[in-house]
Amino acid sequence: MFTGIVETTGKVVGIKKEKSNIHFTIQSPISKELKIDQSLAHDGVCLTVVETDTEKSTHVVTAVAETLNKSNMIFLKDGDLINLERSMKMDGRMDGHIVQGHVDQTAICQSVEETDGSWKYVFEYDPKAGNITVEKGSISVNGVSLTVVDSAENTFSVAIIPYTHENTNFKNIKIGTVVNIEFDILGKYIAKLLPLYMK
């Protein structure tokens, strides 16, 4: 489980395809501290560390077909910056919201607006999957815990403070960028259960 509070960013320094899987080599400030079998969120995608290199400060993770189909990892290329977060400690504070690292679908950035010291991003997603947002609700975008500002049937907006803009890959998101979305787990359960009680 994660909180959506990004620890650091990492750079993609290697991509290797193997059948339907892709192995990603990531270089980051925390890679040398990682252990094999450890869970780590990469742009909100929970992946298992399968290899580490302390000298190069890199780690390797593998994305399977299901992950590639539901996330933006299929679009990653050498040099791309990704958000990283280690799993939450049981004695830690829940500074963000409950983030499982299970990306529901992707969304496309529709607009970026600088608003006197902060940034407003609008994202569009396919509503056919049944996912929803609500104003002031929680959402995870590329693994970053955020609050929904405006909510519509297939779009939502978020406001980004300068710290988040500088310390995550939000600074690289522009119109047309594909991002990973994990909708609020509580909202997903309610949306699933509601039809049962409406019968």
N, C-alpha and C positions, 0 to 999 in steps of 0.2 A: 504494500500500500504506500501511496505517496501523498504529498500535500499540495503539489503544484507550485512550491517555492523553489525555483531553479537555483541550484548550487553554483553552477559554472557552465561555460560553453565548451564544446569540443569541436575539433576540425576533422572532417573526413579525409583520411590520408591513404585509404586503400579500399577498393571494391573488387570482390572476387565472386563470380557466379559459379554455382555448383548445382546442376540440375535446376530445380525450381527454387532453390534457396540462394540468398545473397549474403556473403560474409562482409561485414563492414569493419574496417580498422579505424579507430578513433584515437586522436591524440588530444589529451586534455591535462589540466593540472591535477586531477584526481585519479587518473588512470593508473599511476604507480601504486596507489593505495588499494586498488581493487583486488578481489580474489576471484578465482574461477568458481563458477556457479552462483555468483552474486547477482542479484537483480538490480537493474539500473534503467531509469526512464530516459529514453532518447527522443526528444521532441514529443514527450508524452507516451511513447511506446515502451512498454516494459519488456526488456530483453535480458537474456542471461549472458554474463561474461563467460566466454569459452577459452580465452587466451589473453595473457598479459605480457608486456615487455617493460620492465621497470627502467631500463636504460633509455629507451626511446619515449617513455611515458605514454604508451599506447595500450589499448585493449581492443579485443575483437568480439563482435556479437554477430549472431546469425538471425536473419529474418526469413521466415518461411512464407509460403505462398499466401496463406490467410492474412498474415501481417502486411505483405506487399499489396494485397488487393484492397485493404481497408485503410491504408495510411499513405503518406506521401513519400515513404522510404524508397519506392521504386524510382523516384525522380532525383534522388540524391546523387551528387557527383563529387569528385575530388575537390577539396577546398571549401566545401559547404560547411557552414557553422550550424551546430545543433545544440539544443538545450539539454543539460544533464541534471538529473537528481537521483541521489541514492535513496533506497527505500527508507521509510520513516522508522525511527527507533520507538519502541513502545513507551519509553519514558519521555518522549519529546513532545513539544507543543504542536498542536494542529493550527499552524499559522495560516494555511490556505483553506482548502476543503478536501473532502475525501476524493482522492484520485486513484483509480485502480491501475492505470497504465494500460487499459484496454480501449484502444481508440475505436470509436463507433463508426466514424466516416471522415471524409475530408471536406473541406470548404475552400472556396476561392475568395481571395481578397477583392472586394469591389471598389473600395476607396480608402484613402489615407488622408487625414486632415490634421494639420498641426493647429492646435487651439491654444495659443498663448502659453506655452510651457508644457503642454501635454499633447498627446496624439489620440485621435479617434479613428478606429479601424472598423469598417463594415465588411462582414463576411456573408457569403451566400452558400447554402448547402441544399442538397436534394431532400425534400421533406417526405419522400416516398418511404423512407426507412422508419418513419413514425417517431423520429426524435423531435423534441420541442425545446424551446427556450422560454423563459419568463423574465420580465424586467426585474432587476435586482437579484436575479438568481445566479447561481454559480455555473461556470463553464471553464473547461480547460482547452486552451489553444496552444498547440505545440508544447504541451506539458506545463503551461503557465496558468496558475489559478487566477481567474478573473471574474469580475461581476458584469453581468449583462446590463448594458445601458438602455438600448432600444431593442424590442423584440417584435418580429413579424413572422409570417408563416414559414418563410424559408430564408430569412436573413436575421442577423443580429449585429449589434455594435458593441465595442468595448473601448474603454478609455485607458490609455497607457501613461503612467507617470514616467518622468525622466530616468529614474533608477532602473526601472524595468526595461525601458527602451535601450539603455546603454549596456545592461548586463545580460540580455538575452538576444536571441536572433530576431526579435521584433524590428530591430533597426534595419534588417535586410528585407523585410516583408514589403512588397509593393503591389500595385494592382495586377492581378493575374496570378499571384503567388498561391500555391496550394498548401494548405496547412492541415494539421491533424486536429480533430475535434473529439473530445470526450465529454458527453453530456452528463449532467448531474445525476448520480446514481439514485438519489431519492426520487427525483422527477421521473426517472425511467421506470422505477417500481410502481409509482402512482399511475403512470400512463398505462402500464401493463395490467394493473388490477382494476382500474376504473370501469372498463367495459364489462367485467364480471359482475359488478354491483349494479350496473345499469340495466341488466336483463330483467 
